[in-house]
Amino acid sequence: MNDYIDWKAKLSSRKFWICCAAFLGSIGASIAGIQSGNQFIAAFGLVCSTLSAAIYAAAEAAVDKAREVAPLTVNHYGAINAGGTEQDTEQQEGEQE
């Protein structure tokens, strides 16, 4: 298993930033619920913050699994393709031309 974490790719991920926004919004709702004395809103914010983290973890796991099943290849144009081989990519490009 590869223990290397590509921080540049992780910090440029839309999934990551959506998770952060959902988490912060949920924490904000929870704080607002506590301030207003509405325990339902406070609990709902806590549940949503936990769900946003769980959904992000599941999405990353799905991406990692897909990456294992279909390794990336780079064709002679420098394009990165998921799955297949460089020969498959060249055949597809030849058919498109």
Backbone atoms as SQL, in Angstrom:
CREATE TABLE atoms (id INTEGER PRIMARY KEY, chain TEXT, resi INTEGER, resn TEXT, atom TEXT, x REAL, y REAL, z REAL);
INSERT INTO atoms VALUES
  (1, 'A', 1, 'MET', 'N', 0.839, -1.174, 0.000),
  (2, 'A', 1, 'MET', 'CA', 0.000, 0.000, 0.000),
  (3, 'A', 1, 'MET', 'C', 0.884, 1.237, 0.000),
  (4, 'A', 2, 'ASN', 'N', 0.496, 2.212, -0.780),
  (5, 'A', 2, 'ASN', 'CA', 1.268, 3.440, -0.898),
  (6, 'A', 2, 'ASN', 'C', 0.892, 4.395, 0.237),
  (7, 'A', 3, 'ASP', 'N', 1.877, 4.757, 1.078),
  (8, 'A', 3, 'ASP', 'CA', 1.605, 5.644, 2.207),
  (9, 'A', 3, 'ASP', 'C', 1.816, 7.108, 1.859),
  (10, 'A', 4, 'TYR', 'N', 2.198, 7.397, 0.620),
  (11, 'A', 4, 'TYR', 'CA', 2.447, 8.768, 0.192),
  (12, 'A', 4, 'TYR', 'C', 1.123, 9.496, -0.036),
  (13, 'A', 5, 'ILE', 'N', 0.998, 10.700, 0.518),
  (14, 'A', 5, 'ILE', 'CA', -0.205, 11.510, 0.330),
  (15, 'A', 5, 'ILE', 'C', 0.176, 12.704, -0.541),
  (16, 'A', 6, 'ASP', 'N', -0.503, 12.849, -1.659),
  (17, 'A', 6, 'ASP', 'CA', -0.270, 13.976, -2.560),
  (18, 'A', 6, 'ASP', 'C', -1.113, 15.156, -2.072),
  (19, 'A', 7, 'TRP', 'N', -0.514, 15.991, -1.225),
  (20, 'A', 7, 'TRP', 'CA', -1.245, 17.090, -0.602),
  (21, 'A', 7, 'TRP', 'C', -1.722, 18.115, -1.617),
  (22, 'A', 8, 'LYS', 'N', -0.943, 18.350, -2.664),
  (23, 'A', 8, 'LYS', 'CA', -1.354, 19.315, -3.687),
  (24, 'A', 8, 'LYS', 'C', -2.657, 18.861, -4.345),
  (25, 'A', 9, 'ALA', 'N', -2.735, 17.581, -4.690),
  (26, 'A', 9, 'ALA', 'CA', -3.953, 17.046, -5.311),
  (27, 'A', 9, 'ALA', 'C', -5.107, 17.035, -4.325),
  (28, 'A', 10, 'LYS', 'N', -4.826, 16.686, -3.069),
  (29, 'A', 10, 'LYS', 'CA', -5.894, 16.625, -2.069),
  (30, 'A', 10, 'LYS', 'C', -6.470, 18.016, -1.794),
  (31, 'A', 11, 'LEU', 'N', -5.605, 19.026, -1.702),
  (32, 'A', 11, 'LEU', 'CA', -6.075, 20.377, -1.411),
  (33, 'A', 11, 'LEU', 'C', -6.716, 21.054, -2.622),
  (34, 'A', 12, 'SER', 'N', -6.524, 20.511, -3.803),
  (35, 'A', 12, 'SER', 'CA', -7.186, 21.062, -4.989),
  (36, 'A', 12, 'SER', 'C', -8.442, 20.267, -5.356),
  (37, 'A', 13, 'SER', 'N', -8.816, 19.318, -4.501),
  (38, 'A', 13, 'SER', 'CA', -9.981, 18.472, -4.754),
  (39, 'A', 13, 'SER', 'C', -11.270, 19.216, -4.418),
  (40, 'A', 14, 'ARG', 'N', -12.216, 19.190, -5.335),
  (41, 'A', 14, 'ARG', 'CA', -13.526, 19.800, -5.073),
  (42, 'A', 14, 'ARG', 'C', -14.267, 19.062, -3.968),
  (43, 'A', 15, 'LYS', 'N', -14.103, 17.728, -3.925),
  (44, 'A', 15, 'LYS', 'CA', -14.752, 16.946, -2.872),
  (45, 'A', 15, 'LYS', 'C', -14.300, 17.419, -1.492),
  (46, 'A', 16, 'PHE', 'N', -13.002, 17.693, -1.359),
  (47, 'A', 16, 'PHE', 'CA', -12.457, 18.128, -0.080),
  (48, 'A', 16, 'PHE', 'C', -13.046, 19.463, 0.346),
  (49, 'A', 17, 'TRP', 'N', -13.104, 20.423, -0.562),
  (50, 'A', 17, 'TRP', 'CA', -13.603, 21.752, -0.213),
  (51, 'A', 17, 'TRP', 'C', -15.110, 21.754, 0.027),
  (52, 'A', 18, 'ILE', 'N', -15.846, 20.923, -0.689),
  (53, 'A', 18, 'ILE', 'CA', -17.280, 20.800, -0.425),
  (54, 'A', 18, 'ILE', 'C', -17.499, 20.188, 0.957),
  (55, 'A', 19, 'CYS', 'N', -16.689, 19.206, 1.313),
  (56, 'A', 19, 'CYS', 'CA', -16.776, 18.605, 2.636),
  (57, 'A', 19, 'CYS', 'C', -16.467, 19.638, 3.715),
  (58, 'A', 20, 'CYS', 'N', -15.422, 20.442, 3.495),
  (59, 'A', 20, 'CYS', 'CA', -15.078, 21.485, 4.474),
  (60, 'A', 20, 'CYS', 'C', -16.220, 22.487, 4.628),
  (61, 'A', 21, 'ALA', 'N', -16.798, 22.910, 3.516),
  (62, 'A', 21, 'ALA', 'CA', -17.907, 23.871, 3.578),
  (63, 'A', 21, 'ALA', 'C', -19.115, 23.272, 4.292),
  (64, 'A', 22, 'ALA', 'N', -19.438, 22.012, 3.983),
  (65, 'A', 22, 'ALA', 'CA', -20.568, 21.355, 4.642),
  (66, 'A', 22, 'ALA', 'C', -20.306, 21.188, 6.135),
  (67, 'A', 23, 'PHE', 'N', -19.081, 20.821, 6.471),
  (68, 'A', 23, 'PHE', 'CA', -18.728, 20.641, 7.875),
  (69, 'A', 23, 'PHE', 'C', -18.832, 21.963, 8.635),
  (70, 'A', 24, 'LEU', 'N', -18.261, 23.033, 8.071),
  (71, 'A', 24, 'LEU', 'CA', -18.317, 24.338, 8.742),
  (72, 'A', 24, 'LEU', 'C', -19.749, 24.870, 8.828),
  (73, 'A', 25, 'GLY', 'N', -20.529, 24.673, 7.773),
  (74, 'A', 25, 'GLY', 'CA', -21.933, 25.080, 7.811),
  (75, 'A', 25, 'GLY', 'C', -22.715, 24.328, 8.868),
  (76, 'A', 26, 'SER', 'N', -22.433, 23.050, 9.007),
  (77, 'A', 26, 'SER', 'CA', -23.119, 22.236, 10.011),
  (78, 'A', 26, 'SER', 'C', -22.716, 22.648, 11.425),
  (79, 'A', 27, 'ILE', 'N', -21.443, 22.933, 11.610),
  (80, 'A', 27, 'ILE', 'CA', -20.981, 23.411, 12.916),
  (81, 'A', 27, 'ILE', 'C', -21.623, 24.759, 13.229),
  (82, 'A', 28, 'GLY', 'N', -21.718, 25.631, 12.211),
  (83, 'A', 28, 'GLY', 'CA', -22.386, 26.923, 12.404),
  (84, 'A', 28, 'GLY', 'C', -23.841, 26.754, 12.794),
  (85, 'A', 29, 'ALA', 'N', -24.533, 25.829, 12.159),
  (86, 'A', 29, 'ALA', 'CA', -25.937, 25.566, 12.504),
  (87, 'A', 29, 'ALA', 'C', -26.047, 25.018, 13.919),
  (88, 'A', 30, 'SER', 'N', -25.100, 24.162, 14.284),
  (89, 'A', 30, 'SER', 'CA', -25.108, 23.600, 15.622),
  (90, 'A', 30, 'SER', 'C', -24.888, 24.689, 16.676),
  (91, 'A', 31, 'ILE', 'N', -23.956, 25.589, 16.418),
  (92, 'A', 31, 'ILE', 'CA', -23.705, 26.695, 17.347),
  (93, 'A', 31, 'ILE', 'C', -24.925, 27.603, 17.439),
  (94, 'A', 32, 'ALA', 'N', -25.556, 27.870, 16.287),
  (95, 'A', 32, 'ALA', 'CA', -26.769, 28.695, 16.295),
  (96, 'A', 32, 'ALA', 'C', -27.878, 28.015, 17.095),
  (97, 'A', 33, 'GLY', 'N', -27.987, 26.708, 16.979),
  (98, 'A', 33, 'GLY', 'CA', -28.983, 25.972, 17.747),
  (99, 'A', 33, 'GLY', 'C', -28.724, 26.053, 19.246),
  (100, 'A', 34, 'ILE', 'N', -27.453, 25.965, 19.624),
  (101, 'A', 34, 'ILE', 'CA', -27.099, 26.075, 21.041),
  (102, 'A', 34, 'ILE', 'C', -27.411, 27.481, 21.556),
  (103, 'A', 35, 'GLN', 'N', -27.052, 28.503, 20.760),
  (104, 'A', 35, 'GLN', 'CA', -27.291, 29.890, 21.181),
  (105, 'A', 35, 'GLN', 'C', -28.779, 30.200, 21.327),
  (106, 'A', 36, 'SER', 'N', -29.582, 29.650, 20.431),
  (107, 'A', 36, 'SER', 'CA', -31.022, 29.935, 20.479),
  (108, 'A', 36, 'SER', 'C', -31.773, 29.011, 21.430),
  (109, 'A', 37, 'GLY', 'N', -31.083, 28.011, 21.949),
  (110, 'A', 37, 'GLY', 'CA', -31.728, 27.084, 22.866),
  (111, 'A', 37, 'GLY', 'C', -32.528, 25.996, 22.173),
  (112, 'A', 38, 'ASN', 'N', -32.387, 25.880, 20.849),
  (113, 'A', 38, 'ASN', 'CA', -33.100, 24.868, 20.077),
  (114, 'A', 38, 'ASN', 'C', -32.211, 23.627, 19.980),
  (115, 'A', 39, 'GLN', 'N', -32.481, 22.644, 20.801),
  (116, 'A', 39, 'GLN', 'CA', -31.655, 21.438, 20.848),
  (117, 'A', 39, 'GLN', 'C', -31.760, 20.603, 19.572),
  (118, 'A', 40, 'PHE', 'N', -32.902, 20.669, 18.890),
  (119, 'A', 40, 'PHE', 'CA', -33.058, 19.925, 17.638),
  (120, 'A', 40, 'PHE', 'C', -32.076, 20.431, 16.589),
  (121, 'A', 41, 'ILE', 'N', -31.976, 21.747, 16.444),
  (122, 'A', 41, 'ILE', 'CA', -31.042, 22.327, 15.462),
  (123, 'A', 41, 'ILE', 'C', -29.605, 22.008, 15.848),
  (124, 'A', 42, 'ALA', 'N', -29.288, 22.063, 17.127),
  (125, 'A', 42, 'ALA', 'CA', -27.936, 21.742, 17.589),
  (126, 'A', 42, 'ALA', 'C', -27.575, 20.296, 17.252),
  (127, 'A', 43, 'ALA', 'N', -28.499, 19.375, 17.513),
  (128, 'A', 43, 'ALA', 'CA', -28.250, 17.956, 17.222),
  (129, 'A', 43, 'ALA', 'C', -28.189, 17.716, 15.716),
  (130, 'A', 44, 'PHE', 'N', -29.057, 18.389, 14.973),
  (131, 'A', 44, 'PHE', 'CA', -29.078, 18.235, 13.518),
  (132, 'A', 44, 'PHE', 'C', -27.756, 18.704, 12.910),
  (133, 'A', 45, 'GLY', 'N', -27.214, 19.807, 13.414),
  (134, 'A', 45, 'GLY', 'CA', -25.918, 20.297, 12.939),
  (135, 'A', 45, 'GLY', 'C', -24.804, 19.314, 13.223),
  (136, 'A', 46, 'LEU', 'N', -24.848, 18.688, 14.381),
  (137, 'A', 46, 'LEU', 'CA', -23.839, 17.698, 14.735),
  (138, 'A', 46, 'LEU', 'C', -23.927, 16.476, 13.825),
  (139, 'A', 47, 'VAL', 'N', -25.146, 16.016, 13.572),
  (140, 'A', 47, 'VAL', 'CA', -25.340, 14.859, 12.694),
  (141, 'A', 47, 'VAL', 'C', -24.877, 15.176, 11.277),
  (142, 'A', 48, 'CYS', 'N', -25.207, 16.367, 10.777),
  (143, 'A', 48, 'CYS', 'CA', -24.808, 16.741, 9.413),
  (144, 'A', 48, 'CYS', 'C', -23.301, 16.876, 9.282),
  (145, 'A', 49, 'SER', 'N', -22.631, 17.392, 10.311),
  (146, 'A', 49, 'SER', 'CA', -21.173, 17.511, 10.243),
  (147, 'A', 49, 'SER', 'C', -20.524, 16.128, 10.206),
  (148, 'A', 50, 'THR', 'N', -21.077, 15.192, 10.969),
  (149, 'A', 50, 'THR', 'CA', -20.558, 13.828, 10.950),
  (150, 'A', 50, 'THR', 'C', -20.825, 13.168, 9.599),
  (151, 'A', 51, 'LEU', 'N', -22.007, 13.380, 9.049),
  (152, 'A', 51, 'LEU', 'CA', -22.337, 12.797, 7.743),
  (153, 'A', 51, 'LEU', 'C', -21.460, 13.370, 6.629),
  (154, 'A', 52, 'SER', 'N', -21.152, 14.665, 6.685),
  (155, 'A', 52, 'SER', 'CA', -20.312, 15.246, 5.628),
  (156, 'A', 52, 'SER', 'C', -18.924, 14.616, 5.641),
  (157, 'A', 53, 'ALA', 'N', -18.381, 14.358, 6.826),
  (158, 'A', 53, 'ALA', 'CA', -17.076, 13.698, 6.911),
  (159, 'A', 53, 'ALA', 'C', -17.164, 12.252, 6.425),
  (160, 'A', 54, 'ALA', 'N', -18.248, 11.556, 6.769),
  (161, 'A', 54, 'ALA', 'CA', -18.419, 10.165, 6.345),
  (162, 'A', 54, 'ALA', 'C', -18.598, 10.063, 4.834),
  (163, 'A', 55, 'ILE', 'N', -19.343, 10.979, 4.258),
  (164, 'A', 55, 'ILE', 'CA', -19.553, 10.965, 2.806),
  (165, 'A', 55, 'ILE', 'C', -18.246, 11.250, 2.079),
  (166, 'A', 56, 'TYR', 'N', -17.459, 12.182, 2.600),
  (167, 'A', 56, 'TYR', 'CA', -16.153, 12.474, 1.986),
  (168, 'A', 56, 'TYR', 'C', -15.249, 11.237, 2.049),
  (169, 'A', 57, 'ALA', 'N', -15.221, 10.570, 3.195),
  (170, 'A', 57, 'ALA', 'CA', -14.388, 9.376, 3.331),
  (171, 'A', 57, 'ALA', 'C', -14.841, 8.284, 2.361),
  (172, 'A', 58, 'ALA', 'N', -16.138, 8.126, 2.197),
  (173, 'A', 58, 'ALA', 'CA', -16.661, 7.122, 1.261),
  (174, 'A', 58, 'ALA', 'C', -16.319, 7.480, -0.174),
  (175, 'A', 59, 'ALA', 'N', -16.403, 8.770, -0.504),
  (176, 'A', 59, 'ALA', 'CA', -16.070, 9.199, -1.871),
  (177, 'A', 59, 'ALA', 'C', -14.588, 8.981, -2.157),
  (178, 'A', 60, 'GLU', 'N', -13.724, 9.283, -1.203),
  (179, 'A', 60, 'GLU', 'CA', -12.289, 9.043, -1.390),
  (180, 'A', 60, 'GLU', 'C', -11.997, 7.551, -1.516),
  (181, 'A', 61, 'ALA', 'N', -12.686, 6.729, -0.744),
  (182, 'A', 61, 'ALA', 'CA', -12.496, 5.282, -0.839),
  (183, 'A', 61, 'ALA', 'C', -12.927, 4.769, -2.213),
  (184, 'A', 62, 'ALA', 'N', -14.025, 5.310, -2.734),
  (185, 'A', 62, 'ALA', 'CA', -14.489, 4.904, -4.067),
  (186, 'A', 62, 'ALA', 'C', -13.489, 5.314, -5.142),
  (187, 'A', 63, 'VAL', 'N', -12.922, 6.497, -5.014),
  (188, 'A', 63, 'VAL', 'CA', -11.919, 6.955, -5.984),
  (189, 'A', 63, 'VAL', 'C', -10.676, 6.086, -5.902),
  (190, 'A', 64, 'ASP', 'N', -10.229, 5.771, -4.682),
  (191, 'A', 64, 'ASP', 'CA', -9.057, 4.915, -4.520),
  (192, 'A', 64, 'ASP', 'C', -9.296, 3.529, -5.101),
  (193, 'A', 65, 'LYS', 'N', -10.494, 2.993, -4.894),
  (194, 'A', 65, 'LYS', 'CA', -10.819, 1.669, -5.433),
  (195, 'A', 65, 'LYS', 'C', -10.832, 1.694, -6.958),
  (196, 'A', 66, 'ALA', 'N', -11.404, 2.751, -7.528),
  (197, 'A', 66, 'ALA', 'CA', -11.442, 2.872, -8.984),
  (198, 'A', 66, 'ALA', 'C', -10.034, 3.022, -9.550),
  (199, 'A', 67, 'ARG', 'N', -9.182, 3.710, -8.828),
  (200, 'A', 67, 'ARG', 'CA', -7.804, 3.896, -9.273),
  (201, 'A', 67, 'ARG', 'C', -7.044, 2.583, -9.255),
  (202, 'A', 68, 'GLU', 'N', -7.350, 1.696, -8.289),
  (203, 'A', 68, 'GLU', 'CA', -6.710, 0.385, -8.238),
  (204, 'A', 68, 'GLU', 'C', -7.183, -0.501, -9.385),
  (205, 'A', 69, 'VAL', 'N', -8.464, -0.448, -9.689),
  (206, 'A', 69, 'VAL', 'CA', -9.045, -1.296, -10.730),
  (207, 'A', 69, 'VAL', 'C', -8.602, -0.847, -12.114),
  (208, 'A', 70, 'ALA', 'N', -8.598, 0.460, -12.362),
  (209, 'A', 70, 'ALA', 'CA', -8.254, 1.003, -13.673),
  (210, 'A', 70, 'ALA', 'C', -7.049, 1.931, -13.527),
  (211, 'A', 71, 'PRO', 'N', -5.843, 1.397, -13.671),
  (212, 'A', 71, 'PRO', 'CA', -4.664, 2.248, -13.499),
  (213, 'A', 71, 'PRO', 'C', -4.592, 3.323, -14.576),
  (214, 'A', 72, 'LEU', 'N', -3.951, 4.426, -14.232),
  (215, 'A', 72, 'LEU', 'CA', -3.824, 5.535, -15.171),
  (216, 'A', 72, 'LEU', 'C', -2.699, 5.273, -16.149),
  (217, 'A', 73, 'THR', 'N', -2.892, 5.681, -17.381),
  (218, 'A', 73, 'THR', 'CA', -1.847, 5.607, -18.393),
  (219, 'A', 73, 'THR', 'C', -1.668, 6.986, -18.998),
  (220, 'A', 74, 'VAL', 'N', -0.474, 7.229, -19.499),
  (221, 'A', 74, 'VAL', 'CA', -0.182, 8.499, -20.147),
  (222, 'A', 74, 'VAL', 'C', 0.140, 8.199, -21.607),
  (223, 'A', 75, 'ASN', 'N', -0.597, 8.832, -22.531),
  (224, 'A', 75, 'ASN', 'CA', -0.330, 8.589, -23.936),
  (225, 'A', 75, 'ASN', 'C', 0.787, 9.510, -24.420),
  (226, 'A', 76, 'HIS', 'N', 1.163, 9.393, -25.681),
  (227, 'A', 76, 'HIS', 'CA', 2.284, 10.172, -26.203),
  (228, 'A', 76, 'HIS', 'C', 1.957, 11.658, -26.330),
  (229, 'A', 77, 'TYR', 'N', 0.699, 12.043, -26.168),
  (230, 'A', 77, 'TYR', 'CA', 0.327, 13.463, -26.164),
  (231, 'A', 77, 'TYR', 'C', 0.418, 14.059, -24.759),
  (232, 'A', 78, 'GLY', 'N', 0.675, 13.224, -23.752),
  (233, 'A', 78, 'GLY', 'CA', 0.759, 13.685, -22.376),
  (234, 'A', 78, 'GLY', 'C', -0.566, 13.644, -21.653),
  (235, 'A', 79, 'ALA', 'N', -1.609, 13.137, -22.306),
  (236, 'A', 79, 'ALA', 'CA', -2.921, 13.055, -21.673),
  (237, 'A', 79, 'ALA', 'C', -2.961, 11.843, -20.741),
  (238, 'A', 80, 'ILE', 'N', -3.597, 12.001, -19.617),
  (239, 'A', 80, 'ILE', 'CA', -3.725, 10.918, -18.648),
  (240, 'A', 80, 'ILE', 'C', -5.090, 10.274, -18.842),
  (241, 'A', 81, 'ASN', 'N', -5.083, 8.958, -18.990),
  (242, 'A', 81, 'ASN', 'CA', -6.313, 8.206, -19.222),
  (243, 'A', 81, 'ASN', 'C', -6.481, 7.170, -18.136),
  (244, 'A', 82, 'ALA', 'N', -7.698, 6.968, -17.697),
  (245, 'A', 82, 'ALA', 'CA', -7.986, 5.947, -16.694),
  (246, 'A', 82, 'ALA', 'C', -8.296, 4.641, -17.397),
  (247, 'A', 83, 'GLY', 'N', -7.605, 3.600, -17.007),
  (248, 'A', 83, 'GLY', 'CA', -7.862, 2.271, -17.545),
  (249, 'A', 83, 'GLY', 'C', -7.239, 2.074, -18.910),
  (250, 'A', 84, 'GLY', 'N', -7.161, 0.841, -19.285),
  (251, 'A', 84, 'GLY', 'CA', -6.622, 0.499, -20.594),
  (252, 'A', 84, 'GLY', 'C', -5.117, 0.682, -20.654),
  (253, 'A', 85, 'THR', 'N', -4.598, 0.525, -21.846),
  (254, 'A', 85, 'THR', 'CA', -3.168, 0.690, -22.061),
  (255, 'A', 85, 'THR', 'C', -2.955, 1.832, -23.031),
  (256, 'A', 86, 'GLU', 'N', -1.701, 2.167, -23.229),
  (257, 'A', 86, 'GLU', 'CA', -1.394, 3.242, -24.169),
  (258, 'A', 86, 'GLU', 'C', -1.811, 2.839, -25.584),
  (259, 'A', 87, 'GLN', 'N', -1.692, 1.559, -25.911),
  (260, 'A', 87, 'GLN', 'CA', -2.109, 1.096, -27.230),
  (261, 'A', 87, 'GLN', 'C', -3.611, 1.269, -27.416),
  (262, 'A', 88, 'ASP', 'N', -4.385, 0.961, -26.387),
  (263, 'A', 88, 'ASP', 'CA', -5.832, 1.161, -26.460),
  (264, 'A', 88, 'ASP', 'C', -6.155, 2.627, -26.699),
  (265, 'A', 89, 'THR', 'N', -5.440, 3.500, -26.018),
  (266, 'A', 89, 'THR', 'CA', -5.670, 4.935, -26.163),
  (267, 'A', 89, 'THR', 'C', -5.345, 5.399, -27.565),
  (268, 'A', 90, 'GLU', 'N', -4.238, 4.901, -28.118),
  (269, 'A', 90, 'GLU', 'CA', -3.853, 5.294, -29.463),
  (270, 'A', 90, 'GLU', 'C', -4.870, 4.796, -30.488),
  (271, 'A', 91, 'GLN', 'N', -5.421, 3.594, -30.277),
  (272, 'A', 91, 'GLN', 'CA', -6.429, 3.068, -31.186),
  (273, 'A', 91, 'GLN', 'C', -7.696, 3.927, -31.132),
  (274, 'A', 92, 'GLN', 'N', -8.096, 4.351, -29.926),
  (275, 'A', 92, 'GLN', 'CA', -9.277, 5.182, -29.793),
  (276, 'A', 92, 'GLN', 'C', -9.058, 6.535, -30.450),
  (277, 'A', 93, 'GLU', 'N', -7.859, 7.097, -30.310),
  (278, 'A', 93, 'GLU', 'CA', -7.570, 8.388, -30.926),
  (279, 'A', 93, 'GLU', 'C', -7.564, 8.268, -32.441),
  (280, 'A', 94, 'GLY', 'N', -7.051, 7.132, -32.955),
  (281, 'A', 94, 'GLY', 'CA', -7.034, 6.919, -34.390),
  (282, 'A', 94, 'GLY', 'C', -8.430, 6.793, -34.961),
  (283, 'A', 95, 'GLU', 'N', -9.336, 6.190, -34.206),
  (284, 'A', 95, 'GLU', 'CA', -10.718, 6.042, -34.657),
  (285, 'A', 95, 'GLU', 'C', -11.443, 7.379, -34.670),
  (286, 'A', 96, 'GLN', 'N', -11.074, 8.272, -33.766),
  (287, 'A', 96, 'GLN', 'CA', -11.734, 9.574, -33.676),
  (288, 'A', 96, 'GLN', 'C', -11.297, 10.515, -34.792),
  (289, 'A', 97, 'GLU', 'N', -10.087, 10.328, -35.312),
  (290, 'A', 97, 'GLU', 'CA', -9.562, 11.234, -36.340),
  (291, 'A', 97, 'GLU', 'C', -10.149, 10.987, -37.692);
